[in-house]
């Protein structure tokens, strides 16, 4: 899955990749914000999809608070 977040000029575009890794039995994700002077990337992994999505949401909220 690939998502783009950003609806106006005040909200940066963030790219989110989410996939299931069968070998590790985990949901993995990366979030990239390349609109900043220095590209910011975060990543994580969880056994449960909902936990992974909550981690993504928390990370987006944290990055938004840093603008």
VODRENDREN-517863 format. One record per residue (C-alpha): residue in three letters; x, y, z. Coordinates in nm, 4 decimals, decimal comma, always signed. Example, Ala and Ser with C-alpha at 12.3 -4.5 7.8 and 13.67 -1.06 7.14 Angstrom:
bado X Y Z
ALA +1,2300 -0,4500 +0,7800;
SER +1,3670 -0,1060 +0,7140;
END
This chain:
bado X Y Z
UNK +0,0000 +0,0000 +0,0000;
UNK +0,1146 +0,3522 -0,0659;
UNK -0,0554 +0,6573 +0,0803;
UNK +0,0050 +1,0283 +0,0346;
UNK -0,1001 +1,2581 +0,3149;
UNK -0,1352 +1,6305 +0,2549;
UNK -0,4344 +1,8365 +0,1565;
UNK -0,3072 +2,1943 +0,1371;
UNK +0,0138 +2,3964 +0,1410;
UNK +0,0255 +2,4000 +0,5221;
UNK +0,0312 +2,0199 +0,5499;
UNK +0,3371 +1,8423 +0,4104;
UNK +0,3110 +1,5393 +0,1837;
UNK +0,4114 +1,2250 +0,3679;
UNK +0,4597 +0,8940 +0,1928;
UNK +0,3527 +0,5849 +0,3865;
UNK +0,4392 +0,2317 +0,2815;
UNK +0,2726 -0,0576 +0,4627;
UNK +0,3320 -0,4271 +0,3963;
UNK +0,3131 -0,7663 +0,5622;
UNK +0,6387 -0,9608 +0,5949;
UNK +0,5548 -1,3323 +0,5994;
UNK +0,9070 -1,4345 +0,7065;
UNK +0,8824 -1,2216 +1,0216;
UNK +0,5033 -1,2511 +1,0672;
UNK +0,4870 -0,8743 +1,1102;
UNK +0,3308 -0,5679 +0,9562;
UNK +0,6055 -0,3251 +0,8578;
UNK +0,5808 +0,0410 +0,7639;
UNK +0,7850 +0,3409 +0,6583;
UNK +0,6852 +0,7048 +0,6562;
UNK +0,8867 +0,9603 +0,4585;
UNK +0,8486 +1,3383 +0,4679;
UNK +1,0646 +1,4720 +0,1844;
UNK +0,9192 +1,8244 +0,1914;
UNK +1,1532 +1,9355 +0,4704;
UNK +1,5038 +2,0763 +0,4168;
UNK +1,6341 +1,7463 +0,5566;
UNK +1,4329 +1,4372 +0,4583;
UNK +1,2708 +1,2740 +0,7609;
UNK +1,2014 +0,8996 +0,7639;
UNK +1,0461 +0,6846 +1,0340;
UNK +0,9723 +0,3121 +1,0335;
UNK +0,8270 +0,0401 +1,2497;
UNK +0,6882 -0,3088 +1,2737;
UNK +0,4151 -0,4818 +1,4714;
UNK +0,2536 -0,8248 +1,4855;
UNK -0,0951 -0,6726 +1,4696;
UNK -0,2178 -0,4556 +1,1807;
UNK -0,4159 -0,2209 +1,4058;
UNK -0,1099 -0,1604 +1,6264;
UNK +0,0984 -0,0823 +1,3174;
UNK -0,1630 +0,1641 +1,1927;
UNK -0,1786 +0,3301 +1,5356;
UNK +0,2006 +0,3684 +1,5271;
UNK +0,1736 +0,5343 +1,1854;
UNK -0,0996 +0,7699 +1,3099;
UNK +0,1007 +0,8624 +1,6201;
UNK +0,4082 +0,9278 +1,4080;
UNK +0,2161 +1,1519 +1,1674;
UNK +0,0709 +1,3484 +1,4602;
UNK +0,4171 +1,3871 +1,6133;
UNK +0,5715 +1,5085 +1,2874;
UNK +0,2833 +1,7518 +1,2371;
UNK +0,3443 +1,8965 +1,5831;
UNK +0,7051 +1,9675 +1,4837;
UNK +0,6082 +2,2018 +1,1960;
END
